[in-house]
């Protein structure tokens, strides 16, 4: 009997030096460094460069990379016109997918697939994703795009372009940490999709557009939106335990709980929980955080023994909400962070590229013959009668 790895679970297809995950013990590292240390001590800019180059940068290297990002933030008038012309009410991920594809039309280097070209394109995309997403948000609100500023950090600049208001240092740092936590996560569905596209030696923009399509699905990038929907449905903290208990009794899925890899607490969720608690306490114990506390306790009491715990999506939504970001933009923000991991993984894989070509077990009919179209109705009638 042939064993089929549904969802490719447990299938090893390549090697990587970027990210290590031990789901049983709740460990996540980039370049061997725990995610908690990246979140506490680093920045999205530094982690992005470290992933691209596979090493911790020097101060001079980081300064040069940061300057390159700042210099590439602005979008062309043509792209801004395309974004402004998009229909109102489209899903932001649809808009992002189209905008990134259009970026490729404007880049004279787009068709180059050398490692040097892929890296140069990666830097531009990392810089421009923030501007694109902010411009989409503004256009969908009927507002003019806010031009990027070179004096703000990557995270701070995004919040500024999104709202038109300069964020506080604390807000900018909180969002920076959220980007760090989402920058890469091994061979997830969108990263695998980007690699599969790159394995054909397709261009970088096609690889990333493919990844955006995979991330758009609710089983991958949309879970944090669903968590916020659940919180709104619960309404008040006093209803949370009964609501979750009822769902568990009916064996219904709790959004933001459980993970394909982690059988213990997702280490990213622990970091975000601390920051969500900090924001909640500062603002007088927000309603969302109180509900999340109750849900976590109820779920862990009931399901912790089965290895089911809150994941990174559980707390990320409430952190974004506290920053004034609408839930429809949670998944684009996921892409804003994951662009670094996507690009780094594509570059790494293509150094020893092999076209991905899996197989499937055939379960269809055999010993069949072609039936002329004029005889098929008669054949179907005979089958129905007999």
N, C-alpha and C positions, 0 to 999 in steps of 0.2 A: 504494500500500500504506500503510495506516494504521500509524503508529509508536505502540506502546504502551509507556508508561513503567512497567515492572513495579515494583511496590512504590513507585510515585510517585517513583522516583529521578530527580533533576534537575528536578523540577517545582517552579516557583515559584508560590506562591499568595497570599503576603502579604509585607509589609515588617515589620521588627522592629529596634528600637534596643537590644535587650537583649544578645544574644550573637552573636559572630562566630566562625566556624570556618574555618580554612584547613587542610584535611586533608593536602594535599601537603607543607606545611612544618611540620605539627604545631603549629599556632597555635590557641589558644582564648582569647578575651577576653570579659569582661562589661563593658559600657559603655565599651569600648575599652581596658580595663585587663587586662593578661595574667593568666591564671589563677594563674601562679606568684606574682605580687605579692599577689593576694587571699589565697592560702594562707599566705604568709609574714607578711603584715602585718595582715590583717583578721580577721573572725570571721563565723560563720554569721549571727549577728544583723545585723551591718552589711550583709553581702551580701544578705540577705533584704530589708531595707529599701531598699537601693539598687535592687534589681530591681523591687520594687513601685512605687517612685517614679521610676525611670529616672534617678537622679542620686546622687552621693555625698552622704550626709547630713551635716549639721552635728553637732557634739557634742551640742547640746541635742536635736536631732531623734532621734539614736540613743538617747540616754538615755530619752527619752519612749517610744520604740518598745520598748526593752528592758523598761521598767517595765510596759508594756501586755502584753507576752508573759508576764512573770512573774505578772501578775494574772489571766491567763486559762488557766493551766496545769491547774487542777483540773477533774476530771470530775464530773458529777452522779451521785448514788447510782443513778439509773435506768440510766445507761449502764454503770456498774460492775456492776450486777446482770446486765445483758444479756451483758457480757463473761464474767462468772463462769459463766453458764449455757450458754455455747457448748460443744459436744461436745469432749471431749478428743481430741487427735490431728489436729484440723483444720489445714489449711495456714494459717500466720499471715497470708498475704495474703487468704485467704478471710475470716478474722476481721476484718482491717483494713477490707476492703471493706464488711462488714456494719456495723461500728462507726461508720464515717464516714457511712454512709447514715443510721444512727440519730441521729448528731449533728444531722443536718439536721432530724429530727423534733422535736428539743428546742430548736431555735433559732427564736425568733419572727421573726427577720429573714430566714429561709431563702429565702423566695419573692421577696425584693426583688432586682432585677437592675440597679439603678443602679450607676454606678462607685463611689459612696461606700459603698453597701451591700456590693458585692463586695469592696472593700478591707477593710472592717471584718470581714467573714466570713473573709477571708484571714488576717488577723492572729490571729483565734481558732483557725483550723485549724492554722496554723504552730505556735502555742503548744501545742495539744492533741494533735497527732500523736504527739509524744514520749510523752505520758502514756498515750495509747491503746495504743501498741505495747508499752510497758513493762507495762501492766496485762494485756494479752493474754498476754504471756510469763509473768507471775506466775500468772495463772489457769490456764494450761495446765500449770504445774508444781504446781498444787494449793495455791498460796500466796496470801495476801492482797496486794492492790495496795498499793504504797508511795506515800504521798501526796507530791506534789511539794514541793520547797523553793524559796523565793523568793530565797535567798541564794546559789544556785549558777547558773553559766552554763547556757545551753540544753543544751550538750553534756554538761557535768558533771552536770546534773540528770537527764538521761536515763540515764546510767550508774548514778547513785544509785538511781533508781526501778527499774531493771532488776535490780540485784543486792542492794539494801538496804544497800550499803556506799558511803561517800563515796569517789570516785576521787581519785587523786593529781592535782596540778595538771598533771603531764606527761601522764597518761592522758586527762584532760579536754581538754587542748589537742590531743592527737593525734586524738581523735575529732572535735573541732571542725574540724580541717583536713580530715578525711574528708568531713564534711558540706559544707564549702565547695566541695570538688572535685566533688561530685555535685549541687549546688543547681540548676544549669540546664545544658542542652546543646542549645540550638537546637531544631529541629523534629524531635525524636525521636518514636517511635511514641506514647508516652503523652502527650506534650505536644500532639501533633497531635490525638489522641483527645479531650483536654480541650477544645481549640479547636473541634473539629467539634461537640461537644455544646453548647458555649457559643454557637456560631453560630446555633442554633435559638432562642436567648434562654432556654435552660433555666437553672435555678438553679445556684448555685455548687457545692452539694453533689453534684448530679448530674454536673457537669463533673469533679469530683475523683474521684468513685466510678468514672466511666468511665475515667479515667486509671489508677487503681489496677488495674482489670481488664486494661488493656493492659500495664502494667508486670509483672503477674504472669507473663506468658508467658516461657518459658525463653530465647527469642531476644532478649529485652530485659532484664529485670531479674534473671533467674536465673543468669546466666553465672558470677558469683562463687561461687555455691554449687557449680556444676559444676567450677570450678577446684579447690576444696577436695576434692571427690570424687576428682579426678584425682590430687592429691597423696597422698591416702590410699591410692589404688590403687598408686601408684609405691612408696610405703613408705619407702625410704631413698635418700639422694642418689646412691649409687653405681649405682643402677638407672635413674636419670632419663634419661641420654643414650640408652641402648638402647631404653627405652620410647618416647621421643619419635621417635627415628629410625625405629622400626618403624611408628609411626602415620603419619609423613610418607611412608614408602615405600608404605604402603597407601592414601595419599591421604585419611586420616581427619582430621577437624577436631580442632584443639588448642584446648581451651577457654581463653578469656582472650587469644586471639591473633587478630589481624585486626580490622578495623572497617569498617563501611559507609562511613564518611567519611574516616578517617585512613589515609593511605598512607605515613606515617612514624610515629615514636613518638607515641602519645597523650600530650600534655604532662601530663595528670593522672597517668599511670602513672609518669612520671619523678619527680614529687613524692612519690607514695606509695612508690616504690621506695626513695628516700632514707630515709623514715621507717621502712619495714619493715627496712631494713638496720640502722638505729640501734637498733631494738628487739631485733633478732636479736643484734647485737654485745653489747648490754647484758645479754642473757640467755644468752650463751655460744654464739652462732651457731646459732639454732634450725634444726631439721631442715627445716621448711617452706621457709625462706628459701634454704637451700642447694640444695634441689630446684629452686626457682624460678630461681635463678641459672643452673643447668645448662640448664633448659628454654629460658630466654631466649637463651643463647648458641647452643644447637643450632638454635633456630627462626630466629634472625637470620642465622646462617651459611647456612642452607638457603633461607630465604624472603625475607630482607631486600631482595634485588634485585627482588622482585616487589611490594614495598610492603606486606608483611605483617609487623607488629610487635606486641608486647604492647600490650593496651589497659588501661583503668583497672581492669577486673575482675581482671586478672592478679595484682595485688598487694593489692587491697582486702580480699580474703578473709583473707589471713594477718594483716593489720593488725587486722581485727575479731577474729580468733581470739586474737591476743595480748592483746586487751582482755577476753577471756573471754566473747565473744558466740558463741552457737551458729550454725552455718551456715544453719539454717532461718530465721534472722532477718536474714540479709544483705539480702534483697530488701525487707522492710519498712523497714530502715534506709535503703535507697535511696529509698524513698518519703518517709521522714522528712526527707531532704535535699531531694528534688525537689519537695516541696509548694510551696516558694518559687517555683521556676521555673514550675510549673503555674499557680499563682495569678497571677503577674505576666504570663504569656503570655495568659491568658484576659482579664485586665483590658486589656492592650494591644490585643488583637484586637477586642474589643467596642467600642472607641472608634470604629472605622470598620467596623462589622460587616457582613458579607455571608454569607448562608446558604451553607454549603458543599454543593455539589451536582455532584459529578463525573459523568462518563458512562462507559459501557463499550461496547466493540465487540461487537455481537451476532453470535454464531457458531452459533445454533441453527437449527432447521428453519424452512421457510417453506411457504406454500401448503398448509397443513394444515386439516382440518375436524374439527369435534366429532363423536365417535363415541359413540352411546348406550351406556351401561354394559353392557346385555345383549348387545351385539354385539362387545364388546372381546375376550372370550375366543375367539370364532370368528375374529376378525381376527388375533389372536396365533397361533392354530393354523395359519392359512393362511400366515402369514409363516414359521413354523417349518418347514412342509412344503415351501415353495417357494423 
